[in-house]
Amino acid sequence: MHEYTSTARVWGLTCPGFPEEVSRARRWTRDILRGSPLADDAELIASELSANAILHTASGTASGSFHLALAVTPQVVALSVTDAGGTGMSPKVEHQEQDAEHGRGLSMVTALAHRVVIHNSQAGHTVTAELFASARPGGRTW
């Protein structure tokens, strides 16, 4: 696709690193995707990735923030959350014990999304989850 004829619509939202901003990220995602069959999964992914940014990176400090980007085409919804870094560790999927209370968020995101990509930089991490409109994970179609 040529860069000047893209049919993607792109939105961005920067939130302060306060826990209550996770619900704002969910509402923002839901409002943009209203009527889409991908809205529920995207809303849950936005919630998990935003919470991870606040809990596990410098985004959750007094002056921290995180950024959401949502790109929508007829074929795919791509949701990215960029955190403020500061941990020295890249986000990763962890397999937790059955009674663990935390540590399942990124596993859930990878189960819902068709593809998850993690980009690391000195400024932070960006986790992008892609949902395809034509099929659900596990081969289910709409």
MARMIBA-976103 format. One record per atom (N, C-alpha, C): chain; residue number from 1; atom name; z, x, y; residue in three letters. Coordinates in nm, 3 decimals, padded with zeros to 5 digits, always signed. Example, Ala and Ser with C-alpha at 12.3 -4.5 7.8 and 13.67 -1.06 7.14 Angstrom:
2
[A,1,N,[+00.780,+01.319,-00.569],ALA] [A,1,CA,[+00.780,+01.230,-00.450],ALA] [A,1,C,[+00.780,+01.320,-00.330],ALA] [A,2,N,[+00.708,+01.285,-00.225],SER] [A,2,CA,[+00.714,+01.367,-00.106],SER] [A,2,C,[+00.787,+01.290,+00.003],SER] 
// end
This chain:
142
[A,1,N,[+00.000,+00.084,-00.117],MET] [A,1,CA,[+00.000,+00.000,+00.000],MET] [A,1,C,[+00.000,+00.089,+00.124],MET] [A,2,N,[-00.078,+00.055,+00.219],HIS] [A,2,CA,[-00.088,+00.131,+00.342],HIS] [A,2,C,[+00.034,+00.102,+00.429],HIS] [A,3,N,[+00.088,+00.204,+00.494],GLU] [A,3,CA,[+00.213,+00.188,+00.570],GLU] [A,3,C,[+00.201,+00.089,+00.685],GLU] [A,4,N,[+00.080,+00.067,+00.736],TYR] [A,4,CA,[+00.063,-00.023,+00.850],TYR] [A,4,C,[+00.029,-00.166,+00.807],TYR] [A,5,N,[+00.014,-00.189,+00.680],THR] [A,5,CA,[-00.016,-00.323,+00.632],THR] [A,5,C,[+00.089,-00.371,+00.533],THR] [A,6,N,[+00.204,-00.314,+00.535],SER] [A,6,CA,[+00.312,-00.353,+00.446],SER] [A,6,C,[+00.353,-00.498,+00.471],SER] [A,7,N,[+00.384,-00.568,+00.365],THR] [A,7,CA,[+00.433,-00.705,+00.378],THR] [A,7,C,[+00.584,-00.711,+00.365],THR] [A,8,N,[+00.649,-00.598,+00.364],ALA] [A,8,CA,[+00.795,-00.596,+00.352],ALA] [A,8,C,[+00.860,-00.639,+00.483],ALA] [A,9,N,[+00.965,-00.718,+00.471],ARG] [A,9,CA,[+01.052,-00.752,+00.583],ARG] [A,9,C,[+01.179,-00.671,+00.562],ARG] [A,10,N,[+01.227,-00.606,+00.666],VAL] [A,10,CA,[+01.343,-00.518,+00.653],VAL] [A,10,C,[+01.448,-00.555,+00.757],VAL] [A,11,N,[+01.573,-00.565,+00.711],TRP] [A,11,CA,[+01.686,-00.593,+00.798],TRP] [A,11,C,[+01.789,-00.482,+00.781],TRP] [A,12,N,[+01.871,-00.460,+00.883],GLY] [A,12,CA,[+01.977,-00.361,+00.875],GLY] [A,12,C,[+02.104,-00.413,+00.940],GLY] [A,13,N,[+02.218,-00.370,+00.889],LEU] [A,13,CA,[+02.347,-00.410,+00.942],LEU] [A,13,C,[+02.443,-00.293,+00.926],LEU] [A,14,N,[+02.509,-00.252,+01.034],THR] [A,14,CA,[+02.612,-00.150,+01.029],THR] [A,14,C,[+02.747,-00.218,+01.049],THR] [A,15,N,[+02.841,-00.187,+00.960],CYS] [A,15,CA,[+02.973,-00.250,+00.963],CYS] [A,15,C,[+03.081,-00.144,+00.976],CYS] [A,16,N,[+03.187,-00.173,+01.051],PRO] [A,16,CA,[+03.302,-00.083,+01.050],PRO] [A,16,C,[+03.364,-00.084,+00.911],PRO] [A,17,N,[+03.433,+00.022,+00.876],GLY] [A,17,CA,[+03.485,+00.038,+00.742],GLY] [A,17,C,[+03.613,-00.037,+00.712],GLY] [A,18,N,[+03.622,-00.162,+00.753],PHE] [A,18,CA,[+03.739,-00.245,+00.727],PHE] [A,18,C,[+03.714,-00.331,+00.604],PHE] [A,19,N,[+03.814,-00.357,+00.523],PRO] [A,19,CA,[+03.795,-00.438,+00.402],PRO] [A,19,C,[+03.732,-00.575,+00.429],PRO] [A,20,N,[+03.766,-00.638,+00.540],GLU] [A,20,CA,[+03.710,-00.771,+00.568],GLU] [A,20,C,[+03.559,-00.767,+00.594],GLU] [A,21,N,[+03.504,-00.650,+00.615],GLU] [A,21,CA,[+03.361,-00.638,+00.637],GLU] [A,21,C,[+03.281,-00.659,+00.509],GLU] [A,22,N,[+03.346,-00.649,+00.394],VAL] [A,22,CA,[+03.277,-00.676,+00.267],VAL] [A,22,C,[+03.230,-00.821,+00.264],VAL] [A,23,N,[+03.313,-00.914,+00.310],SER] [A,23,CA,[+03.270,-01.055,+00.313],SER] [A,23,C,[+03.157,-01.075,+00.413],SER] [A,24,N,[+03.158,-01.000,+00.523],ARG] [A,24,CA,[+03.049,-01.007,+00.620],ARG] [A,24,C,[+02.918,-00.960,+00.555],ARG] [A,25,N,[+02.925,-00.852,+00.478],ALA] [A,25,CA,[+02.805,-00.801,+00.408],ALA] [A,25,C,[+02.751,-00.905,+00.310],ALA] [A,26,N,[+02.841,-00.974,+00.239],ARG] [A,26,CA,[+02.799,-01.079,+00.146],ARG] [A,26,C,[+02.729,-01.193,+00.221],ARG] [A,27,N,[+02.792,-01.242,+00.329],ARG] [A,27,CA,[+02.735,-01.353,+00.405],ARG] [A,27,C,[+02.598,-01.316,+00.463],ARG] [A,28,N,[+02.589,-01.195,+00.518],TRP] [A,28,CA,[+02.464,-01.147,+00.577],TRP] [A,28,C,[+02.353,-01.148,+00.473],TRP] [A,29,N,[+02.382,-01.095,+00.355],THR] [A,29,CA,[+02.284,-01.090,+00.246],THR] [A,29,C,[+02.245,-01.231,+00.203],THR] [A,30,N,[+02.344,-01.318,+00.185],ARG] [A,30,CA,[+02.318,-01.456,+00.144],ARG] [A,30,C,[+02.233,-01.529,+00.247],ARG] [A,31,N,[+02.263,-01.508,+00.375],ASP] [A,31,CA,[+02.188,-01.577,+00.480],ASP] [A,31,C,[+02.041,-01.534,+00.483],ASP] [A,32,N,[+02.016,-01.407,+00.467],ILE] [A,32,CA,[+01.878,-01.358,+00.468],ILE] [A,32,C,[+01.801,-01.408,+00.347],ILE] [A,33,N,[+01.867,-01.412,+00.231],LEU] [A,33,CA,[+01.798,-01.449,+00.106],LEU] [A,33,C,[+01.813,-01.596,+00.070],LEU] [A,34,N,[+01.859,-01.677,+00.164],ARG] [A,34,CA,[+01.880,-01.820,+00.138],ARG] [A,34,C,[+01.756,-01.880,+00.072],ARG] [A,35,N,[+01.775,-01.947,-00.040],GLY] [A,35,CA,[+01.665,-02.011,-00.112],GLY] [A,35,C,[+01.599,-01.922,-00.216],GLY] [A,36,N,[+01.629,-01.794,-00.217],SER] [A,36,CA,[+01.571,-01.702,-00.315],SER] [A,36,C,[+01.650,-01.709,-00.445],SER] [A,37,N,[+01.581,-01.705,-00.559],PRO] [A,37,CA,[+01.654,-01.699,-00.686],PRO] [A,37,C,[+01.729,-01.567,-00.705],PRO] [A,38,N,[+01.703,-01.469,-00.619],LEU] [A,38,CA,[+01.772,-01.339,-00.628],LEU] [A,38,C,[+01.895,-01.333,-00.538],LEU] [A,39,N,[+01.923,-01.437,-00.463],ALA] [A,39,CA,[+02.030,-01.434,-00.363],ALA] [A,39,C,[+02.167,-01.408,-00.424],ALA] [A,40,N,[+02.201,-01.474,-00.534],ASP] [A,40,CA,[+02.334,-01.458,-00.593],ASP] [A,40,C,[+02.357,-01.315,-00.641],ASP] [A,41,N,[+02.259,-01.260,-00.712],ASP] [A,41,CA,[+02.273,-01.122,-00.761],ASP] [A,41,C,[+02.279,-01.024,-00.645],ASP] [A,42,N,[+02.195,-01.044,-00.544],ALA] [A,42,CA,[+02.195,-00.953,-00.429],ALA] [A,42,C,[+02.327,-00.962,-00.353],ALA] [A,43,N,[+02.383,-01.081,-00.341],GLU] [A,43,CA,[+02.510,-01.098,-00.273],GLU] [A,43,C,[+02.622,-01.022,-00.347],GLU] [A,44,N,[+02.624,-01.033,-00.478],LEU] [A,44,CA,[+02.724,-00.961,-00.557],LEU] [A,44,C,[+02.705,-00.810,-00.545],LEU] [A,45,N,[+02.582,-00.764,-00.548],ILE] [A,45,CA,[+02.553,-00.621,-00.533],ILE] [A,45,C,[+02.598,-00.573,-00.395],ILE] [A,46,N,[+02.568,-00.648,-00.291],ALA] [A,46,CA,[+02.611,-00.610,-00.155],ALA] [A,46,C,[+02.762,-00.598,-00.149],ALA] [A,47,N,[+02.831,-00.690,-00.212],SER] [A,47,CA,[+02.977,-00.688,-00.213],SER] [A,47,C,[+03.031,-00.565,-00.284],SER] [A,48,N,[+02.980,-00.536,-00.401],GLU] [A,48,CA,[+03.028,-00.421,-00.479],GLU] [A,48,C,[+02.999,-00.289,-00.409],GLU] [A,49,N,[+02.877,-00.272,-00.359],LEU] [A,49,CA,[+02.841,-00.145,-00.294],LEU] [A,49,C,[+02.916,-00.126,-00.163],LEU] [A,50,N,[+02.937,-00.233,-00.089],SER] [A,50,CA,[+03.014,-00.224,+00.036],SER] [A,50,C,[+03.160,-00.189,+00.008],SER] [A,51,N,[+03.218,-00.255,-00.092],ALA] [A,51,CA,[+03.357,-00.225,-00.129],ALA] [A,51,C,[+03.371,-00.081,-00.175],ALA] [A,52,N,[+03.275,-00.033,-00.253],ASN] [A,52,CA,[+03.280,+00.107,-00.298],ASN] [A,52,C,[+03.274,+00.203,-00.180],ASN] [A,53,N,[+03.190,+00.173,-00.082],ALA] [A,53,CA,[+03.180,+00.260,+00.037],ALA] [A,53,C,[+03.315,+00.268,+00.107],ALA] [A,54,N,[+03.382,+00.155,+00.122],ILE] [A,54,CA,[+03.510,+00.152,+00.193],ILE] [A,54,C,[+03.621,+00.218,+00.111],ILE] [A,55,N,[+03.622,+00.193,-00.019],LEU] [A,55,CA,[+03.731,+00.243,-00.103],LEU] [A,55,C,[+03.720,+00.391,-00.138],LEU] [A,56,N,[+03.597,+00.441,-00.151],HIS] [A,56,CA,[+03.579,+00.573,-00.210],HIS] [A,56,C,[+03.521,+00.679,-00.118],HIS] [A,57,N,[+03.494,+00.645,+00.009],THR] [A,57,CA,[+03.432,+00.743,+00.099],THR] [A,57,C,[+03.498,+00.738,+00.236],THR] [A,58,N,[+03.450,+00.824,+00.323],ALA] [A,58,CA,[+03.501,+00.828,+00.460],ALA] [A,58,C,[+03.464,+00.701,+00.538],ALA] [A,59,N,[+03.382,+00.616,+00.482],SER] [A,59,CA,[+03.351,+00.489,+00.547],SER] [A,59,C,[+03.477,+00.405,+00.568],SER] [A,60,N,[+03.576,+00.422,+00.481],GLY] [A,60,CA,[+03.698,+00.343,+00.489],GLY] [A,60,C,[+03.804,+00.400,+00.581],GLY] [A,61,N,[+03.775,+00.509,+00.652],THR] [A,61,CA,[+03.872,+00.566,+00.746],THR] [A,61,C,[+03.870,+00.488,+00.877],THR] [A,62,N,[+03.963,+00.517,+00.964],ALA] [A,62,CA,[+03.978,+00.442,+01.090],ALA] [A,62,C,[+03.849,+00.439,+01.172],ALA] [A,63,N,[+03.773,+00.545,+01.173],SER] [A,63,CA,[+03.650,+00.547,+01.252],SER] [A,63,C,[+03.525,+00.536,+01.164],SER] [A,64,N,[+03.542,+00.503,+01.037],GLY] [A,64,CA,[+03.430,+00.498,+00.943],GLY] [A,64,C,[+03.347,+00.372,+00.954],GLY] [A,65,N,[+03.230,+00.379,+00.894],SER] [A,65,CA,[+03.141,+00.263,+00.888],SER] [A,65,C,[+03.048,+00.280,+00.768],SER] [A,66,N,[+02.978,+00.174,+00.735],PHE] [A,66,CA,[+02.876,+00.181,+00.632],PHE] [A,66,C,[+02.757,+00.098,+00.680],PHE] [A,67,N,[+02.641,+00.125,+00.624],HIS] [A,67,CA,[+02.518,+00.059,+00.668],HIS] [A,67,C,[+02.450,-00.008,+00.549],HIS] [A,68,N,[+02.409,-00.131,+00.569],LEU] [A,68,CA,[+02.330,-00.204,+00.470],LEU] [A,68,C,[+02.187,-00.215,+00.519],LEU] [A,69,N,[+02.095,-00.203,+00.427],ALA] [A,69,CA,[+01.954,-00.228,+00.457],ALA] [A,69,C,[+01.902,-00.321,+00.347],ALA] [A,70,N,[+01.824,-00.418,+00.387],LEU] [A,70,CA,[+01.767,-00.514,+00.293],LEU] [A,70,C,[+01.619,-00.522,+00.318],LEU] [A,71,N,[+01.540,-00.489,+00.216],ALA] [A,71,CA,[+01.394,-00.497,+00.225],ALA] [A,71,C,[+01.348,-00.603,+00.127],ALA] [A,72,N,[+01.264,-00.693,+00.175],VAL] [A,72,CA,[+01.220,-00.806,+00.093],VAL] [A,72,C,[+01.068,-00.813,+00.094],VAL] [A,73,N,[+01.010,-00.817,-00.024],THR] [A,73,CA,[+00.868,-00.844,-00.042],THR] [A,73,C,[+00.857,-00.959,-00.141],THR] [A,74,N,[+00.739,-01.011,-00.162],PRO] [A,74,CA,[+00.726,-01.116,-00.264],PRO] [A,74,C,[+00.763,-01.068,-00.405],PRO] [A,75,N,[+00.756,-00.937,-00.429],GLN] [A,75,CA,[+00.782,-00.883,-00.562],GLN] [A,75,C,[+00.923,-00.829,-00.582],GLN] [A,76,N,[+00.989,-00.782,-00.475],VAL] [A,76,CA,[+01.116,-00.711,-00.492],VAL] [A,76,C,[+01.209,-00.733,-00.373],VAL] [A,77,N,[+01.337,-00.733,-00.405],VAL] [A,77,CA,[+01.442,-00.726,-00.304],VAL] [A,77,C,[+01.513,-00.594,-00.327],VAL] [A,78,N,[+01.517,-00.510,-00.226],ALA] [A,78,CA,[+01.586,-00.381,-00.235],ALA] [A,78,C,[+01.701,-00.381,-00.137],ALA] [A,79,N,[+01.821,-00.362,-00.189],LEU] [A,79,CA,[+01.942,-00.360,-00.108],LEU] [A,79,C,[+02.001,-00.221,-00.116],LEU] [A,80,N,[+02.022,-00.158,+00.001],SER] [A,80,CA,[+02.079,-00.024,+00.008],SER] [A,80,C,[+02.207,-00.027,+00.089],SER] [A,81,N,[+02.305,+00.049,+00.043],VAL] [A,81,CA,[+02.427,+00.071,+00.119],VAL] [A,81,C,[+02.444,+00.221,+00.136],VAL] [A,82,N,[+02.458,+00.264,+00.260],THR] [A,82,CA,[+02.480,+00.405,+00.292],THR] [A,82,C,[+02.622,+00.421,+00.342],THR] [A,83,N,[+02.695,+00.512,+00.279],ASP] [A,83,CA,[+02.834,+00.536,+00.318],ASP] [A,83,C,[+02.844,+00.661,+00.404],ASP] [A,84,N,[+02.963,+00.694,+00.447],ALA] [A,84,CA,[+02.987,+00.808,+00.536],ALA] [A,84,C,[+03.020,+00.936,+00.461],ALA] [A,85,N,[+03.011,+00.934,+00.329],GLY] [A,85,CA,[+03.037,+01.055,+00.251],GLY] [A,85,C,[+03.181,+01.099,+00.260],GLY] [A,86,N,[+03.200,+01.230,+00.256],GLY] [A,86,CA,[+03.334,+01.285,+00.270],GLY] [A,86,C,[+03.410,+01.302,+00.141],GLY] [A,87,N,[+03.348,+01.271,+00.028],THR] [A,87,CA,[+03.420,+01.280,-00.099],THR] [A,87,C,[+03.382,+01.403,-00.179],THR] [A,88,N,[+03.266,+01.458,-00.154],GLY] [A,88,CA,[+03.219,+01.571,-00.233],GLY] [A,88,C,[+03.171,+01.530,-00.371],GLY] [A,89,N,[+03.178,+01.401,-00.403],MET] [A,89,CA,[+03.134,+01.352,-00.533],MET] [A,89,C,[+03.029,+01.243,-00.513],MET] [A,90,N,[+02.930,+01.243,-00.598],SER] [A,90,CA,[+02.826,+01.143,-00.594],SER] [A,90,C,[+02.873,+01.016,-00.667],SER] [A,91,N,[+02.832,+00.899,-00.620],PRO] [A,91,CA,[+02.865,+00.777,-00.695],PRO] [A,91,C,[+02.807,+00.788,-00.836],PRO] [A,92,N,[+02.880,+00.737,-00.934],LYS] [A,92,CA,[+02.831,+00.740,-01.072],LYS] [A,92,C,[+02.890,+00.624,-01.149],LYS] [A,93,N,[+02.817,+00.583,-01.251],VAL] [A,93,CA,[+02.863,+00.476,-01.339],VAL] [A,93,C,[+02.970,+00.534,-01.430],VAL] [A,94,N,[+03.082,+00.465,-01.435],GLU] [A,94,CA,[+03.191,+00.508,-01.523],GLU] [A,94,C,[+03.221,+00.397,-01.622],GLU] [A,95,N,[+03.259,+00.436,-01.742],HIS] [A,95,CA,[+03.299,+00.340,-01.844],HIS] [A,95,C,[+03.451,+00.342,-01.851],HIS] [A,96,N,[+03.511,+00.229,-01.812],GLN] [A,96,CA,[+03.655,+00.220,-01.801],GLN] [A,96,C,[+03.717,+00.159,-01.926],GLN] [A,97,N,[+03.845,+00.186,-01.940],GLU] [A,97,CA,[+03.922,+00.122,-02.047],GLU] [A,97,C,[+03.924,-00.029,-02.022],GLU] [A,98,N,[+03.947,-00.104,-02.127],GLN] [A,98,CA,[+03.943,-00.250,-02.118],GLN] [A,98,C,[+04.042,-00.305,-02.016],GLN] [A,99,N,[+04.160,-00.245,-02.002],ASP] [A,99,CA,[+04.261,-00.298,-01.911],ASP] [A,99,C,[+04.259,-00.233,-01.772],ASP] [A,100,N,[+04.160,-00.150,-01.743],ALA] [A,100,CA,[+04.150,-00.087,-01.611],ALA] [A,100,C,[+04.120,-00.193,-01.504],ALA] [A,101,N,[+04.182,-00.177,-01.388],GLU] [A,101,CA,[+04.164,-00.274,-01.280],GLU] [A,101,C,[+04.051,-00.236,-01.184],GLU] [A,102,N,[+04.004,-00.113,-01.187],HIS] [A,102,CA,[+03.900,-00.066,-01.097],HIS] [A,102,C,[+03.799,+00.018,-01.176],HIS] [A,103,N,[+03.685,+00.046,-01.113],GLY] [A,103,CA,[+03.589,+00.139,-01.171],GLY] [A,103,C,[+03.471,+00.076,-01.241],GLY] [A,104,N,[+03.454,-00.055,-01.228],ARG] [A,104,CA,[+03.343,-00.122,-01.295],ARG] [A,104,C,[+03.231,-00.165,-01.200],ARG] [A,105,N,[+03.249,-00.147,-01.070],GLY] [A,105,CA,[+03.154,-00.199,-00.972],GLY] [A,105,C,[+03.013,-00.147,-00.988],GLY] [A,106,N,[+02.996,-00.017,-00.998],LEU] [A,106,CA,[+02.861,+00.039,-01.010],LEU] [A,106,C,[+02.800,+00.005,-01.146],LEU] [A,107,N,[+02.883,-00.008,-01.249],SER] [A,107,CA,[+02.832,-00.053,-01.380],SER] [A,107,C,[+02.777,-00.194,-01.370],SER] [A,108,N,[+02.847,-00.280,-01.296],MET] [A,108,CA,[+02.800,-00.416,-01.278],MET] [A,108,C,[+02.669,-00.418,-01.199],MET] [A,109,N,[+02.661,-00.336,-01.096],VAL] [A,109,CA,[+02.538,-00.328,-01.017],VAL] [A,109,C,[+02.422,-00.286,-01.105],VAL] [A,110,N,[+02.441,-00.186,-01.189],THR] [A,110,CA,[+02.331,-00.140,-01.276],THR] [A,110,C,[+02.295,-00.245,-01.381],THR] [A,111,N,[+02.389,-00.330,-01.418],ALA] [A,111,CA,[+02.358,-00.438,-01.513],ALA] [A,111,C,[+02.277,-00.549,-01.446],ALA] [A,112,N,[+02.302,-00.575,-01.319],LEU] [A,112,CA,[+02.232,-00.682,-01.247],LEU] [A,112,C,[+02.094,-00.639,-01.199],LEU] [A,113,N,[+02.084,-00.516,-01.153],ALA] [A,113,CA,[+01.960,-00.468,-01.090],ALA] [A,113,C,[+01.861,-00.419,-01.195],ALA] [A,114,N,[+01.735,-00.421,-01.157],HIS] [A,114,CA,[+01.631,-00.366,-01.243],HIS] [A,114,C,[+01.625,-00.215,-01.231],HIS] [A,115,N,[+01.662,-00.164,-01.113],ARG] [A,115,CA,[+01.664,-00.020,-01.092],ARG] [A,115,C,[+01.769,+00.011,-00.986],ARG] [A,116,N,[+01.844,+00.119,-01.010],VAL] [A,116,CA,[+01.942,+00.168,-00.913],VAL] [A,116,C,[+01.912,+00.315,-00.888],VAL] [A,117,N,[+01.902,+00.351,-00.760],VAL] [A,117,CA,[+01.873,+00.489,-00.722],VAL] [A,117,C,[+01.983,+00.536,-00.628],VAL] [A,118,N,[+02.034,+00.657,-00.652],ILE] [A,118,CA,[+02.139,+00.714,-00.568],ILE] [A,118,C,[+02.083,+00.838,-00.499],ILE] [A,119,N,[+02.089,+00.838,-00.367],HIS] [A,119,CA,[+02.046,+00.953,-00.287],HIS] [A,119,C,[+02.170,+01.013,-00.222],HIS] [A,120,N,[+02.183,+01.143,-00.232],ASN] [A,120,CA,[+02.296,+01.213,-00.171],ASN] [A,120,C,[+02.246,+01.301,-00.058],ASN] [A,121,N,[+02.327,+01.309,+00.047],SER] [A,121,CA,[+02.300,+01.402,+00.156],SER] [A,121,C,[+02.434,+01.451,+00.208],SER] [A,122,N,[+02.429,+01.545,+00.298],GLN] [A,122,CA,[+02.554,+01.593,+00.357],GLN] [A,122,C,[+02.622,+01.485,+00.440],GLN] [A,123,N,[+02.545,+01.389,+00.489],ALA] [A,123,CA,[+02.601,+01.283,+00.572],ALA] [A,123,C,[+02.661,+01.168,+00.490],ALA] [A,124,N,[+02.628,+01.159,+00.361],GLY] [A,124,CA,[+02.680,+01.051,+00.280],GLY] [A,124,C,[+02.591,+01.021,+00.162],GLY] [A,125,N,[+02.613,+00.904,+00.103],HIS] [A,125,CA,[+02.538,+00.860,-00.014],HIS] [A,125,C,[+02.471,+00.727,+00.017],HIS] [A,126,N,[+02.353,+00.709,-00.038],THR] [A,126,CA,[+02.285,+00.581,-00.030],THR] [A,126,C,[+02.259,+00.533,-00.171],THR] [A,127,N,[+02.309,+00.414,-00.201],VAL] [A,127,CA,[+02.283,+00.351,-00.330],VAL] [A,127,C,[+02.188,+00.235,-00.304],VAL] [A,128,N,[+02.074,+00.237,-00.372],THR] [A,128,CA,[+01.974,+00.131,-00.358],THR] [A,128,C,[+01.960,+00.059,-00.490],THR] [A,129,N,[+01.974,-00.071,-00.486],ALA] [A,129,CA,[+01.955,-00.156,-00.604],ALA] [A,129,C,[+01.832,-00.243,-00.580],ALA] [A,130,N,[+01.743,-00.244,-00.678],GLU] [A,130,CA,[+01.621,-00.323,-00.667],GLU] [A,130,C,[+01.624,-00.437,-00.767],GLU] [A,131,N,[+01.590,-00.555,-00.717],LEU] [A,131,CA,[+01.579,-00.675,-00.800],LEU] [A,131,C,[+01.434,-00.720,-00.796],LEU] [A,132,N,[+01.374,-00.737,-00.911],PHE] [A,132,CA,[+01.234,-00.779,-00.917],PHE] [A,132,C,[+01.225,-00.930,-00.928],PHE] [A,133,N,[+01.133,-00.989,-00.853],ALA] [A,133,CA,[+01.120,-01.134,-00.849],ALA] [A,133,C,[+01.061,-01.190,-00.978],ALA] [A,134,N,[+00.983,-01.113,-01.050],SER] [A,134,CA,[+00.911,-01.166,-01.165],SER] [A,134,C,[+00.993,-01.174,-01.292],SER] [A,135,N,[+01.099,-01.096,-01.304],ALA] [A,135,CA,[+01.175,-01.097,-01.428],ALA] [A,135,C,[+01.319,-01.060,-01.400],ALA] [A,136,N,[+01.407,-01.111,-01.480],ARG] [A,136,CA,[+01.548,-01.078,-01.472],ARG] [A,136,C,[+01.575,-00.966,-01.572],ARG] [A,137,N,[+01.687,-00.889,-01.553],PRO] [A,137,CA,[+01.723,-00.790,-01.653],PRO] [A,137,C,[+01.729,-00.856,-01.790],PRO] [A,138,N,[+01.687,-00.783,-01.891],GLY] [A,138,CA,[+01.687,-00.837,-02.026],GLY] [A,138,C,[+01.559,-00.915,-02.058],GLY] [A,139,N,[+01.462,-00.910,-01.964],GLY] [A,139,CA,[+01.332,-00.972,-01.990],GLY] [A,139,C,[+01.323,-01.119,-01.953],GLY] [A,140,N,[+01.429,-01.178,-01.900],ARG] [A,140,CA,[+01.423,-01.319,-01.862],ARG] [A,140,C,[+01.338,-01.334,-01.736],ARG] [A,141,N,[+01.254,-01.434,-01.729],THR] [A,141,CA,[+01.174,-01.459,-01.610],THR] [A,141,C,[+01.229,-01.580,-01.537],THR] [A,142,N,[+01.186,-01.598,-01.415],TRP] [A,142,CA,[+01.234,-01.711,-01.332],TRP] [A,142,C,[+01.174,-01.839,-01.377],TRP] 
// end
